[in-house]
Amino acid sequence: MTLIPLLQQAGVIFLLLLLLFFLGNLWFYLVESLLKKIKGSFFPKKEIPWHTLPKEEQQDEDAQNR
Amino acid sequence: MGLFSKIFKGPEIDMEKSRQNAAKMRALFDQVVENGSSYQLIFGYTEDVSRFNYGFVHGSKTKIGNLIVGWNEETRTIAVVPTVPDLSGCGDPTYYRRSEILKAYRNKYPTDAFIIYPDKRNYIGINAYDWLEDEKLYVYVSQEKELAAFTDFFLHRFATK
């Protein structure tokens, strides 16, 4: 008799926690993106020099994977 | 029996993949470091942990930076090259020469990191392990012997007292 209301309560609590989790995540990413934009406008990122893997190495790997 | 022994044995290292990645690390390193072949290599990484408090949400963030770490026994120089887990490319090297650095030591807490202070303001903490399974975060390479050699070099010929 008392099992169904108990399960309902547990379900409601679970849904509330789930909602809290999603809201927390949403809030986190919102603040992060705002901070990133503010930082980016005040301190623009310097371009970091980047060197890609030599082609011979990439070809060797492709050949081995085939 | 066979299944259980496999489970208890833990994850096995794909040596072929490890060998390929070691070759890629060498190619990238030699590409950007002058006389790169005179350096021995290991894979290392840096960890940047920062705390945040955004009102009702707070916690910590960890940023991992992958590194190809090369060391030259003769010149007592460590060259550090930033890279990415799939080794598709790398950045410019930073050199730490024993004669030029402020101090270097092996950290004990919170991690066994190799710490180098080139000057008073900057420092780098290099973490290194025999093998790390998570390919999305770290370079997949098995390096037991290389790590032992680097540890020996760092502790006996590079660390300051």
Backbone of each chain as ProteinMPNN parsed JSONL, in Angstrom:
{"seq_chain_A": "MTLIPLLQQAGVIFLLLLLLFFLGNLWFYLVESLLKKIKGSFFPKKEIPWHTLPKEEQQDEDAQNR", "coords_chain_A": {"N_chain_A": [[0.818, -1.218, 0.0], [1.889, 1.305, 0.87], [4.0, 1.526, -0.734], [3.838, 2.607, -3.325], [3.343, 5.521, -3.104], [5.773, 6.095, -1.893], [7.645, 5.41, -3.815], [6.891, 7.277, -5.695], [7.613, 9.629, -4.418], [10.359, 9.25, -4.269], [10.921, 9.273, -6.975], [10.25, 11.914, -7.642], [12.142, 13.319, -6.146], [14.446, 12.398, -7.384], [14.077, 13.453, -9.964], [14.169, 16.171, -9.361], [16.795, 16.417, -8.477], [18.072, 15.752, -10.832], [17.306, 17.86, -12.456], [18.537, 19.931, -11.094], [21.166, 19.22, -11.532], [21.37, 19.545, -14.337], [20.795, 22.286, -14.523], [22.926, 23.317, -13.067], [25.08, 22.536, -14.691], [24.469, 23.992, -17.004], [24.654, 26.599, -16.045], [27.372, 26.628, -15.321], [28.679, 26.32, -17.859], [27.733, 28.578, -19.108], [28.776, 30.725, -17.563], [31.487, 30.144, -17.912], [31.78, 30.537, -20.712], [31.193, 33.245, -20.908], [33.245, 34.367, -19.339], [35.416, 33.572, -20.863], [35.023, 35.016, -23.188], [35.254, 37.637, -22.228], [37.879, 37.618, -21.234], [39.189, 37.055, -23.617], [38.717, 39.39, -25.078], [40.075, 41.304, -23.626], [42.663, 40.273, -23.243], [43.981, 39.318, -25.938], [44.581, 36.176, -27.559], [47.833, 34.958, -28.241], [49.173, 33.806, -31.309], [50.151, 30.504, -31.394], [53.062, 28.972, -32.52], [52.885, 26.155, -34.674], [53.74, 22.89, -35.574], [53.219, 20.423, -37.934], [52.993, 16.796, -38.094], [55.668, 15.195, -39.835], [55.233, 14.309, -43.313], [56.116, 11.784, -44.216], [56.136, 10.161, -41.958], [53.415, 10.064, -41.37], [52.475, 8.788, -43.649], [53.721, 6.296, -43.424], [52.437, 5.298, -41.212], [49.788, 5.166, -42.13], [50.066, 3.232, -44.124], [50.718, 1.01, -42.582], [48.402, 0.674, -41.163], [46.631, -0.153, -43.065]], "CA_chain_A": [[0.0, 0.0, 0.0], [2.693, 2.529, 1.012], [5.162, 1.458, -1.648], [3.675, 3.475, -4.501], [3.682, 6.919, -2.777], [7.211, 6.165, -1.584], [8.333, 5.422, -5.118], [6.586, 8.566, -6.325], [8.468, 10.634, -3.746], [11.751, 9.016, -4.715], [10.981, 9.724, -8.365], [10.236, 13.393, -7.647], [13.469, 13.76, -5.655], [15.406, 12.096, -8.451], [13.879, 14.428, -11.039], [14.667, 17.468, -8.87], [18.269, 16.359, -8.5], [18.466, 15.768, -12.246], [17.098, 19.236, -12.904], [19.604, 20.708, -10.459], [22.391, 18.854, -12.239], [21.384, 20.204, -15.653], [20.903, 23.728, -14.32], [24.311, 23.575, -12.649], [25.922, 22.427, -15.883], [24.136, 25.124, -17.87], [25.222, 27.782, -15.39], [28.83, 26.52, -15.424], [29.138, 26.6, -19.226], [27.379, 29.971, -19.404], [29.792, 31.582, -16.924], [32.762, 29.862, -18.58], [31.831, 31.182, -22.036], [31.263, 34.692, -20.695], [34.604, 34.682, -18.872], [36.326, 33.363, -21.997], [34.849, 36.153, -24.095], [35.816, 38.835, -21.573], [39.346, 37.459, -21.239], [39.638, 37.134, -25.014], [38.705, 40.766, -25.571], [41.104, 42.081, -22.918], [43.988, 39.685, -23.515], [43.871, 38.449, -27.124], [45.537, 35.064, -27.549], [48.902, 34.988, -29.243], [49.204, 32.59, -32.143], [51.249, 29.614, -31.006], [53.577, 28.26, -33.699], [52.526, 24.732, -34.633], [54.371, 22.099, -36.638], [52.502, 19.149, -38.094], [53.828, 15.598, -38.229], [56.199, 15.055, -41.203], [54.36, 13.477, -44.154], [56.61, 10.395, -44.328], [55.673, 9.443, -40.776], [51.985, 9.86, -41.513], [52.276, 7.781, -44.702], [54.131, 5.004, -42.857], [51.376, 4.848, -40.312], [48.634, 4.807, -42.96], [50.388, 1.97, -44.792], [50.647, -0.069, -41.597], [47.007, 0.486, -40.75], [45.847, -0.757, -44.15]], "C_chain_A": [[0.852, 1.269, 0.0], [3.845, 2.587, 0.013], [5.043, 2.453, -2.797], [3.94, 4.951, -4.178], [5.168, 7.11, -2.497], [8.039, 6.242, -2.873], [8.112, 6.743, -5.846], [7.484, 9.663, -5.747], [9.919, 10.509, -4.213], [11.936, 9.519, -6.138], [11.037, 11.231, -8.467], [11.606, 13.926, -7.211], [14.526, 13.543, -6.736], [15.305, 13.124, -9.583], [14.394, 15.813, -10.637], [16.193, 17.519, -8.914], [18.793, 16.43, -9.933], [18.372, 17.178, -12.817], [18.208, 20.138, -12.373], [20.934, 20.474, -11.174], [22.482, 19.576, -13.588], [21.497, 21.725, -15.526], [22.325, 24.128, -13.934], [25.262, 23.549, -13.828], [25.725, 23.616, -16.809], [24.783, 26.402, -17.349], [26.755, 27.795, -15.54], [29.303, 26.914, -16.825], [28.824, 28.038, -19.644], [28.444, 30.92, -18.839], [31.14, 31.393, -17.608], [32.858, 30.596, -19.918], [31.907, 32.696, -21.899], [32.673, 35.113, -20.28], [35.61, 34.59, -20.016], [36.258, 34.556, -22.954], [35.484, 37.418, -23.52], [37.341, 38.778, -21.6], [39.898, 37.647, -22.639], [39.675, 38.559, -25.532], [39.763, 41.617, -24.89], [42.525, 41.577, -23.214], [43.886, 38.758, -24.724], [44.97, 37.399, -27.147], [46.586, 35.218, -28.634], [48.841, 33.695, -30.044], [50.411, 31.74, -31.756], [51.755, 28.907, -32.259], [53.327, 26.76, -33.586], [53.127, 24.009, -35.827], [53.64, 20.767, -36.739], [53.495, 18.003, -38.306], [54.351, 15.492, -39.669], [55.392, 14.041, -42.008], [54.795, 12.016, -44.217], [56.102, 9.56, -43.153], [54.201, 9.092, -40.883], [51.701, 8.765, -42.537], [52.625, 6.386, -44.204], [53.014, 4.423, -42.007], [50.155, 4.391, -41.106], [48.856, 3.455, -43.627], [50.269, 0.797, -43.829], [49.212, -0.359, -41.178], [46.174, -0.215, -41.81], [45.881, -2.281, -44.089]], "O_chain_A": [[0.589, 2.198, -0.763], [4.568, 3.58, -0.065], [6.031, 3.07, -3.197], [4.695, 5.593, -4.908], [5.747, 8.147, -2.819], [8.985, 7.022, -2.991], [9.005, 7.26, -6.518], [8.03, 10.497, -6.469], [10.598, 11.493, -4.505], [12.962, 10.11, -6.473], [11.783, 11.776, -9.281], [12.153, 14.849, -7.814], [15.385, 14.395, -6.967], [16.318, 13.602, -10.093], [14.974, 16.534, -11.449], [16.794, 18.511, -9.325], [19.805, 17.071, -10.214], [19.245, 17.625, -13.561], [18.744, 20.985, -13.088], [21.715, 21.4, -11.391], [23.519, 20.139, -13.939], [22.194, 22.374, -16.306], [22.856, 25.133, -14.405], [26.133, 24.409, -13.963], [26.688, 24.178, -17.332], [25.375, 27.175, -18.101], [27.352, 28.827, -15.845], [30.208, 27.735, -16.972], [29.553, 28.638, -20.433], [28.945, 31.798, -19.54], [31.856, 32.364, -17.856], [33.883, 31.204, -20.227], [32.598, 33.36, -22.672], [33.223, 36.085, -20.798], [36.526, 35.404, -20.13], [37.274, 35.037, -23.457], [36.159, 38.168, -24.225], [38.007, 39.756, -21.941], [40.922, 38.299, -22.84], [40.545, 38.913, -26.328], [40.296, 42.548, -25.495], [43.453, 42.363, -23.406], [43.722, 37.548, -24.563], [46.123, 37.671, -26.811], [46.284, 35.558, -29.779], [48.503, 32.634, -29.519], [51.549, 32.207, -31.79], [50.967, 28.305, -32.987], [53.534, 26.167, -32.527], [53.025, 24.477, -36.961], [53.467, 20.068, -35.74], [54.66, 18.212, -38.645], [53.588, 15.674, -40.618], [54.922, 13.04, -41.467], [53.958, 11.115, -44.266], [55.694, 8.41, -43.322], [53.782, 7.986, -40.54], [50.821, 7.927, -42.342], [51.933, 5.414, -44.508], [52.695, 3.236, -42.075], [49.557, 3.36, -40.798], [47.944, 2.63, -43.689], [49.785, -0.273, -44.196], [48.858, -1.499, -40.877], [45.137, -0.803, -41.504], [45.273, -2.947, -44.928]]}, "seq_chain_B": "MGLFSKIFKGPEIDMEKSRQNAAKMRALFDQVVENGSSYQLIFGYTEDVSRFNYGFVHGSKTKIGNLIVGWNEETRTIAVVPTVPDLSGCGDPTYYRRSEILKAYRNKYPTDAFIIYPDKRNYIGINAYDWLEDEKLYVYVSQEKELAAFTDFFLHRFATK", "coords_chain_B": {"N_chain_B": [[38.544, -20.058, -16.311], [40.537, -19.078, -18.051], [39.293, -16.681, -18.773], [39.016, -15.401, -16.286], [41.675, -15.121, -15.511], [42.484, -13.349, -17.407], [40.966, -11.127, -16.779], [41.957, -10.478, -14.239], [44.532, -9.909, -14.855], [44.611, -7.387, -15.819], [44.7, -4.336, -17.867], [46.167, -4.758, -21.108], [49.119, -3.731, -22.807], [49.193, -2.275, -25.991], [51.663, -2.966, -27.907], [52.469, -2.46, -30.508], [51.093, -0.179, -31.26], [52.185, 1.519, -29.39], [54.848, 1.527, -30.229], [54.62, 2.756, -32.721], [53.729, 5.289, -31.928], [55.912, 6.134, -30.453], [57.748, 6.421, -32.51], [56.553, 8.49, -33.917], [56.729, 10.51, -32.016], [59.467, 10.843, -31.974], [59.901, 11.739, -34.607], [58.528, 14.187, -34.621], [59.891, 15.561, -32.621], [62.548, 15.641, -33.584], [62.106, 17.238, -35.737], [61.698, 19.821, -34.758], [63.664, 20.366, -32.893], [66.981, 21.293, -32.754], [69.614, 19.21, -33.711], [68.263, 16.997, -32.728], [68.395, 14.211, -32.604], [70.31, 13.588, -30.779], [69.17, 13.538, -28.389], [67.466, 11.752, -25.809], [64.178, 10.397, -25.459], [61.087, 10.895, -23.677], [57.563, 10.595, -22.895], [55.7, 13.115, -21.355], [53.595, 15.008, -19.117], [51.828, 18.054, -18.263], [49.988, 19.364, -15.522], [47.371, 21.48, -14.898], [45.728, 22.72, -12.375], [42.837, 24.37, -11.422], [40.726, 26.229, -9.242], [37.228, 26.953, -9.126], [34.478, 29.173, -8.474], [31.348, 29.666, -9.073], [29.05, 30.95, -7.9], [26.359, 29.084, -7.039], [27.502, 26.895, -8.109], [30.445, 25.21, -7.767], [33.881, 24.106, -7.897], [36.655, 22.231, -9.219], [38.955, 22.591, -11.966], [40.831, 20.736, -14.302], [43.538, 21.051, -16.412], [45.194, 19.351, -18.935], [48.386, 19.148, -20.329], [50.096, 17.841, -22.982], [53.413, 16.585, -23.417], [56.497, 16.265, -25.208], [59.359, 15.104, -23.953], [62.717, 15.663, -24.038], [66.075, 14.668, -23.375], [69.486, 15.531, -23.058], [72.344, 13.938, -22.333], [75.02, 14.696, -22.401], [75.186, 17.53, -22.743], [73.652, 18.221, -20.662], [70.957, 19.061, -20.86], [67.479, 19.71, -20.988], [64.877, 19.405, -23.244], [61.725, 20.584, -23.95], [58.79, 19.84, -25.63], [55.665, 20.919, -26.588], [52.735, 18.972, -27.275], [50.01, 17.054, -28.768], [47.559, 14.531, -27.793], [47.141, 12.748, -30.045], [49.39, 13.073, -31.483], [49.562, 14.655, -33.801], [50.794, 16.985, -34.31], [53.123, 19.554, -33.127], [54.418, 22.035, -30.833], [56.745, 24.81, -30.434], [60.059, 24.174, -29.137], [61.108, 24.306, -25.67], [63.967, 25.08, -23.898], [65.808, 23.761, -21.185], [68.589, 24.362, -19.666], [71.084, 22.942, -17.665], [73.049, 24.585, -16.655], [71.874, 27.035, -16.718], [69.455, 27.149, -15.38], [67.392, 28.005, -12.491], [66.575, 26.331, -10.325], [66.035, 22.786, -9.821], [64.144, 19.959, -9.07], [62.879, 16.829, -7.743], [59.571, 16.378, -7.146], [57.601, 15.352, -4.305], [55.1, 15.481, -3.202], [52.028, 16.901, -4.308], [52.245, 15.023, -6.339], [54.556, 12.795, -8.023], [56.302, 14.682, -9.504], [58.572, 16.144, -11.923], [60.225, 18.955, -11.251], [61.055, 22.087, -12.601], [62.606, 25.163, -12.293], [63.147, 27.713, -14.362], [63.624, 30.377, -13.913], [62.932, 32.879, -11.351], [60.24, 33.505, -11.626], [58.889, 31.68, -13.331], [57.864, 28.229, -13.756], [57.99, 24.699, -14.409], [56.194, 21.717, -14.156], [56.762, 18.457, -14.655], [55.022, 15.584, -15.266], [55.351, 12.068, -15.358], [54.797, 8.757, -16.473], [55.031, 5.12, -16.634], [53.18, 4.083, -18.432], [50.142, 5.247, -19.784], [46.737, 4.689, -19.931], [44.547, 6.115, -20.99], [43.79, 7.229, -23.986], [42.619, 9.479, -24.992], [43.379, 11.566, -23.465], [46.116, 11.367, -23.021], [49.349, 10.656, -24.539], [49.687, 7.554, -26.082], [51.906, 5.465, -25.036], [54.38, 3.11, -24.174], [56.876, 3.164, -21.763], [58.817, 2.245, -19.925], [61.618, 1.676, -19.537], [62.777, 3.977, -20.594], [61.74, 5.945, -18.941], [62.912, 5.268, -16.529], [65.559, 5.787, -17.164], [65.427, 8.546, -17.622], [64.642, 9.455, -15.1], [66.876, 8.759, -13.608], [68.822, 10.364, -14.852], [67.753, 12.919, -14.324], [67.703, 13.045, -11.5], [70.367, 12.582, -10.776], [72.068, 14.049, -12.446], [70.923, 16.41, -13.212], [69.194, 17.677, -11.354], [69.197, 20.281, -8.909], [70.966, 21.002, -5.857]], "CA_chain_B": [[39.935, -19.866, -15.848], [41.185, -18.163, -18.989], [38.631, -15.39, -18.702], [39.348, -14.768, -15.014], [43.087, -14.714, -15.498], [42.567, -12.173, -18.272], [40.403, -9.994, -16.034], [42.848, -10.095, -13.152], [45.813, -9.462, -15.409], [44.496, -5.948, -16.061], [44.806, -3.967, -19.281], [47.433, -5.084, -21.768], [49.618, -2.635, -23.647], [49.319, -2.547, -27.424], [53.052, -2.576, -28.145], [52.595, -1.952, -31.87], [50.642, 1.218, -31.201], [53.182, 2.237, -28.603], [56.041, 1.694, -31.067], [54.281, 3.768, -33.731], [53.694, 6.598, -31.286], [57.292, 6.498, -30.108], [58.358, 6.882, -33.766], [55.97, 9.809, -34.201], [57.325, 11.455, -31.064], [60.837, 11.096, -32.446], [59.836, 12.55, -35.833], [58.13, 15.552, -34.247], [60.965, 16.162, -31.827], [63.686, 15.921, -34.472], [61.699, 18.289, -36.657], [61.742, 21.158, -34.148], [64.833, 20.546, -32.023], [68.242, 21.174, -33.475], [70.378, 18.043, -33.256], [67.295, 16.264, -31.894], [68.729, 12.792, -32.458], [71.226, 13.385, -29.648], [68.348, 13.544, -27.174], [66.593, 10.61, -25.531], [62.823, 10.938, -25.308], [59.951, 10.271, -22.974], [56.344, 11.396, -22.917], [55.316, 13.657, -20.05], [52.471, 15.943, -19.208], [51.672, 19.029, -17.183], [48.621, 19.43, -14.997], [47.062, 22.807, -14.373], [44.476, 22.595, -11.613], [42.355, 25.661, -10.915], [39.431, 26.147, -8.563], [36.269, 27.977, -9.546], [33.283, 29.319, -7.654], [30.396, 30.455, -9.844], [27.808, 31.001, -7.131], [25.964, 27.783, -6.477], [28.316, 25.839, -8.731], [31.89, 25.391, -7.562], [34.658, 22.869, -8.009], [37.996, 22.462, -9.771], [39.171, 22.207, -13.365], [42.204, 20.291, -14.555], [43.945, 21.085, -17.815], [46.364, 18.49, -19.176], [49.196, 19.528, -21.493], [51.008, 16.742, -23.346], [54.775, 17.058, -23.723], [57.583, 15.347, -25.568], [60.483, 15.566, -23.139], [63.986, 15.1, -24.498], [67.218, 15.068, -22.551], [70.815, 15.282, -23.607], [73.22, 13.633, -21.194], [76.298, 15.42, -22.503], [75.029, 18.973, -22.505], [72.759, 18.334, -19.5], [69.864, 19.93, -21.297], [66.165, 19.11, -21.199], [64.071, 20.144, -24.225], [60.314, 20.22, -23.782], [58.007, 20.2, -26.818], [54.236, 20.636, -26.378], [52.097, 18.215, -28.353], [48.627, 16.638, -28.502], [47.556, 13.069, -27.613], [47.248, 11.955, -31.282], [50.706, 13.401, -32.057], [49.412, 15.194, -35.157], [51.657, 18.158, -34.433], [53.771, 19.989, -31.89], [54.798, 23.443, -30.778], [58.182, 25.088, -30.384], [60.672, 23.626, -27.915], [61.673, 25.158, -24.616], [65.183, 24.413, -23.415], [66.209, 23.977, -19.801], [69.991, 23.942, -19.557], [71.461, 22.806, -16.256], [73.89, 25.725, -16.272], [71.1, 28.288, -16.749], [68.219, 27.122, -14.574], [67.5, 28.438, -11.09], [66.6, 25.095, -9.534], [65.28, 21.643, -10.34], [64.054, 18.893, -8.074], [61.774, 15.866, -7.896], [58.549, 16.626, -6.143], [57.044, 14.143, -3.695], [53.682, 15.682, -2.925], [51.022, 15.845, -4.365], [52.585, 13.984, -7.321], [55.994, 12.617, -8.274], [56.594, 15.452, -10.72], [59.911, 16.701, -12.082], [59.991, 20.403, -11.227], [62.179, 22.916, -13.058], [62.425, 26.615, -12.265], [64.163, 28.383, -15.176], [63.893, 31.634, -13.196], [62.093, 32.988, -10.146], [58.82, 33.68, -11.95], [58.277, 30.564, -14.063], [58.259, 26.872, -13.428], [57.269, 23.643, -15.116], [56.122, 20.446, -13.438], [56.572, 17.391, -15.65], [54.602, 14.275, -14.74], [55.623, 11.0, -16.335], [54.501, 7.402, -15.996], [55.429, 4.042, -17.556], [52.167, 3.955, -19.473], [48.833, 5.766, -19.401], [45.789, 4.013, -20.807], [43.554, 7.011, -21.588], [44.352, 7.79, -25.223], [42.028, 10.775, -25.305], [44.063, 12.593, -22.677], [47.576, 11.222, -23.016], [49.97, 9.915, -25.637], [49.718, 6.116, -25.775], [53.262, 4.949, -25.245], [54.959, 2.362, -23.064], [58.212, 3.774, -21.682], [59.375, 1.881, -18.619], [63.082, 1.849, -19.517], [63.086, 5.382, -20.874], [61.417, 6.73, -17.741], [63.951, 4.957, -15.538], [66.766, 6.515, -17.599], [65.206, 9.975, -17.411], [64.655, 9.69, -13.649], [68.279, 8.685, -13.184], [69.483, 11.572, -15.351], [67.235, 14.1, -13.635], [68.087, 13.053, -10.088], [71.812, 12.547, -10.534], [72.871, 14.972, -13.254], [70.228, 17.65, -13.555], [68.603, 18.333, -10.176], [70.092, 21.121, -8.117], [70.924, 20.53, -4.459]], "C_chain_B": [[40.641, -18.839, -16.728], [40.626, -16.772, -18.903], [39.03, -14.646, -17.434], [40.796, -14.297, -14.98], [43.285, -13.468, -16.344], [42.066, -10.932, -17.546], [41.383, -9.52, -14.976], [44.205, -9.586, -13.641], [45.805, -7.947, -15.65], [44.685, -5.638, -17.531], [46.172, -4.314, -19.863], [47.833, -3.948, -22.701], [49.706, -3.101, -25.093], [50.708, -2.042, -27.852], [53.258, -2.0, -29.546], [52.202, -0.471, -31.921], [51.665, 2.078, -30.464], [54.434, 2.531, -29.446], [55.801, 2.783, -32.123], [54.292, 5.173, -33.129], [55.086, 7.071, -30.882], [58.017, 7.046, -31.347], [57.842, 8.273, -34.143], [56.577, 10.875, -33.286], [58.726, 11.841, -31.516], [60.823, 12.01, -33.667], [59.49, 14.004, -35.513], [59.272, 16.274, -33.535], [62.144, 16.567, -32.713], [63.386, 17.059, -35.443], [61.916, 19.69, -36.059], [62.977, 21.417, -33.28], [66.104, 20.325, -32.83], [69.069, 20.045, -32.87], [69.525, 17.146, -32.342], [67.67, 14.818, -31.66], [69.682, 12.527, -31.296], [70.468, 13.384, -28.311], [67.624, 12.206, -27.03], [65.218, 11.172, -25.195], [61.935, 10.148, -24.356], [58.728, 11.161, -23.208], [56.058, 11.856, -21.49], [54.108, 14.561, -20.214], [52.469, 16.91, -18.031], [50.208, 19.022, -16.764], [48.408, 20.817, -14.422], [45.695, 22.723, -13.685], [44.064, 23.972, -11.104], [40.977, 25.479, -10.287], [38.512, 27.234, -9.097], [35.085, 27.993, -8.592], [32.326, 30.254, -8.386], [29.051, 30.477, -9.112], [27.46, 29.629, -6.6], [26.696, 26.601, -7.135], [29.783, 26.119, -8.436], [32.607, 24.049, -7.588], [36.048, 23.176, -8.525], [38.08, 21.946, -11.206], [40.622, 21.774, -13.522], [42.478, 20.338, -16.05], [45.211, 20.25, -17.96], [47.082, 18.991, -20.421], [50.18, 18.421, -21.792], [52.357, 17.296, -23.797], [55.647, 15.918, -24.25], [58.809, 15.904, -24.848], [61.753, 14.864, -23.619], [65.102, 15.543, -23.575], [68.523, 14.644, -23.192], [71.778, 15.129, -22.441], [74.481, 14.499, -21.214], [76.165, 16.89, -22.139], [74.168, 19.27, -21.274], [71.644, 19.354, -19.77], [68.576, 19.115, -21.434], [65.405, 20.003, -22.177], [62.638, 19.649, -24.125], [59.508, 20.751, -24.963], [56.527, 19.895, -26.543], [53.634, 19.897, -27.563], [50.654, 17.889, -27.977], [48.589, 15.107, -28.437], [47.693, 12.252, -28.9], [48.548, 12.225, -32.046], [50.6, 13.906, -33.512], [50.295, 16.415, -35.373], [52.287, 18.516, -33.104], [54.126, 21.473, -31.975], [56.306, 23.61, -30.778], [58.787, 24.554, -29.081], [61.076, 24.709, -26.912], [62.851, 24.387, -24.034], [65.448, 24.77, -21.953], [67.627, 23.436, -19.661], [70.396, 23.976, -18.085], [72.227, 24.027, -15.771], [73.088, 27.024, -16.157], [69.909, 28.319, -15.797], [68.479, 27.594, -13.146], [67.548, 27.223, -10.168], [65.749, 24.007, -10.187], [65.288, 20.555, -9.274], [62.886, 17.974, -8.385], [60.787, 16.105, -6.772], [58.042, 15.314, -5.553], [55.541, 14.271, -3.506], [53.174, 16.898, -3.687], [51.332, 14.751, -5.388], [54.098, 13.907, -7.468], [56.391, 13.372, -9.536], [58.052, 15.918, -10.727], [59.736, 18.217, -12.229], [61.25, 21.141, -11.684], [61.768, 24.381, -12.963], [63.496, 27.236, -13.15], [64.564, 29.733, -14.582], [62.918, 31.723, -12.024], [60.6, 32.991, -10.466], [58.16, 32.424, -12.519], [58.71, 29.215, -13.521], [57.472, 25.902, -14.283], [57.315, 22.377, -14.254], [55.808, 19.349, -14.437], [56.201, 16.096, -14.936], [54.897, 13.22, -15.794], [55.368, 9.644, -15.694], [54.918, 6.382, -17.057], [54.477, 3.957, -18.742], [50.855, 4.508, -18.952], [47.812, 5.289, -20.422], [44.885, 4.967, -21.592], [44.127, 7.748, -22.805], [43.788, 9.164, -25.57], [42.766, 11.902, -24.596], [45.576, 12.565, -22.832], [48.071, 10.475, -24.256], [50.109, 8.45, -25.208], [51.115, 5.585, -26.07], [53.743, 4.24, -23.978], [56.434, 2.752, -22.949], [58.904, 3.477, -20.342], [60.878, 2.175, -18.531], [63.46, 3.311, -19.675], [62.839, 6.25, -19.639], [62.459, 6.5, -16.654], [65.227, 5.73, -15.875], [66.614, 8.013, -17.343], [65.268, 10.309, -15.916], [66.086, 9.699, -13.127], [69.035, 9.946, -13.6], [69.055, 12.792, -14.532], [67.772, 14.171, -12.205], [69.586, 13.19, -9.884], [72.62, 13.557, -11.331], [72.181, 16.291, -13.567], [69.703, 18.402, -12.33], [69.642, 19.153, -9.43], [69.975, 20.684, -6.663], [70.39, 21.612, -3.54]], "O_chain_B": [[41.247, -17.882, -16.247], [41.367, -15.79, -18.951], [39.34, -13.455, -17.461], [41.1, -13.212, -14.484], [44.14, -12.633, -16.048], [42.634, -9.847, -17.663], [41.618, -8.321, -14.825], [44.927, -8.911, -12.907], [46.858, -7.309, -15.682], [44.816, -6.545, -18.354], [47.198, -4.18, -19.196], [46.984, -3.293, -23.305], [50.225, -4.179, -25.383], [50.897, -0.856, -28.121], [54.125, -1.149, -29.747], [52.877, 0.357, -32.532], [51.964, 3.203, -30.862], [55.0, 3.623, -29.386], [56.668, 3.618, -32.379], [54.794, 6.12, -33.735], [55.397, 8.259, -30.96], [58.79, 7.999, -31.257], [58.596, 9.119, -34.624], [56.895, 11.983, -33.718], [59.12, 13.006, -31.45], [61.625, 12.939, -33.764], [60.083, 14.931, -36.063], [59.571, 17.435, -33.815], [62.667, 17.676, -32.609], [64.291, 17.752, -35.908], [62.274, 20.626, -36.774], [63.29, 22.567, -32.973], [66.27, 19.304, -33.498], [69.2, 19.948, -31.65], [69.999, 16.617, -31.336], [67.309, 14.244, -30.632], [69.848, 11.382, -30.874], [71.068, 13.246, -27.245], [67.219, 11.604, -28.024], [65.105, 12.295, -24.702], [62.019, 8.924, -24.248], [58.838, 12.304, -23.65], [56.164, 11.079, -20.541], [53.666, 14.835, -21.33], [53.021, 16.634, -16.966], [49.316, 18.714, -17.554], [49.169, 21.274, -13.568], [44.653, 22.665, -14.339], [44.841, 24.657, -10.438], [40.17, 24.672, -10.75], [38.97, 28.312, -9.477], [34.733, 26.98, -7.988], [32.47, 31.476, -8.33], [28.033, 30.061, -9.665], [28.2, 29.071, -5.79], [26.512, 25.449, -6.741], [30.302, 27.166, -8.823], [32.014, 23.0, -7.336], [36.568, 24.267, -8.294], [37.385, 21.01, -11.6], [41.527, 22.374, -12.942], [41.752, 19.748, -16.849], [46.172, 20.418, -17.209], [46.452, 19.23, -21.451], [51.015, 18.09, -20.95], [52.435, 18.329, -24.463], [55.548, 14.775, -23.804], [59.238, 17.03, -25.103], [61.847, 13.636, -23.605], [65.082, 16.657, -23.052], [68.647, 13.568, -23.778], [71.999, 16.06, -21.667], [74.944, 14.969, -20.175], [76.931, 17.421, -21.335], [73.983, 20.427, -20.897], [71.434, 20.324, -19.042], [68.584, 17.988, -21.928], [65.301, 21.212, -21.969], [62.372, 18.45, -24.204], [59.533, 21.945, -25.262], [56.171, 18.744, -26.292], [53.98, 20.163, -28.714], [50.139, 18.394, -26.979], [49.484, 14.448, -28.966], [48.291, 11.176, -28.876], [48.772, 11.671, -33.123], [51.459, 13.607, -34.341], [50.515, 16.828, -36.512], [52.028, 17.877, -32.085], [54.13, 22.072, -33.051], [57.049, 22.677, -31.082], [58.112, 24.491, -28.054], [61.344, 25.856, -27.27], [62.745, 23.201, -23.721], [65.328, 25.925, -21.546], [67.844, 22.229, -19.551], [70.085, 24.923, -17.361], [72.078, 24.454, -14.626], [73.561, 27.999, -15.572], [69.413, 29.391, -15.449], [69.61, 27.587, -12.66], [68.447, 27.099, -9.335], [64.863, 24.286, -10.995], [66.317, 20.273, -8.66], [62.015, 18.305, -9.189], [61.136, 16.04, -5.593], [58.052, 14.283, -6.225], [54.802, 13.295, -3.634], [53.888, 17.9, -3.701], [50.753, 13.667, -5.322], [54.823, 14.827, -7.091], [56.777, 12.757, -10.531], [58.679, 16.064, -9.678], [59.169, 18.694, -13.212], [62.356, 20.862, -11.22], [60.727, 24.786, -13.48], [64.656, 27.289, -12.743], [65.704, 30.173, -14.731], [62.18, 30.781, -11.738], [59.79, 32.529, -9.662], [56.999, 32.141, -12.22], [59.771, 29.076, -12.914], [56.416, 26.241, -14.817], [58.356, 22.026, -13.698], [54.715, 19.311, -15.002], [56.959, 15.581, -14.114], [54.712, 13.458, -16.988], [55.685, 9.419, -14.526], [55.131, 6.727, -18.22], [54.892, 3.786, -19.888], [50.492, 4.265, -17.801], [47.996, 5.463, -21.627], [44.5, 4.67, -22.723], [44.842, 8.742, -22.675], [44.388, 9.919, -26.335], [42.779, 13.042, -25.06], [46.236, 13.603, -22.782], [47.317, 9.766, -24.922], [50.587, 8.152, -24.113], [51.453, 5.294, -27.217], [53.534, 4.717, -22.863], [57.167, 2.678, -23.935], [59.494, 4.361, -19.722], [61.348, 2.824, -17.597], [64.342, 3.82, -18.984], [63.611, 7.158, -19.33], [62.84, 7.43, -15.943], [65.894, 6.261, -14.986], [67.556, 8.672, -16.902], [65.864, 11.309, -15.517], [66.457, 10.541, -12.31], [69.787, 10.523, -12.814], [69.888, 13.592, -14.105], [68.235, 15.219, -11.756], [70.032, 13.837, -8.936], [73.739, 13.895, -10.944], [72.798, 17.194, -14.132], [69.765, 19.63, -12.283], [70.808, 18.771, -9.332], [68.984, 20.06, -6.281], [70.283, 21.399, -2.332]]}, "name": "protein", "num_of_chains": 2, "seq": "MTLIPLLQQAGVIFLLLLLLFFLGNLWFYLVESLLKKIKGSFFPKKEIPWHTLPKEEQQDEDAQNRMGLFSKIFKGPEIDMEKSRQNAAKMRALFDQVVENGSSYQLIFGYTEDVSRFNYGFVHGSKTKIGNLIVGWNEETRTIAVVPTVPDLSGCGDPTYYRRSEILKAYRNKYPTDAFIIYPDKRNYIGINAYDWLEDEKLYVYVSQEKELAAFTDFFLHRFATK"}
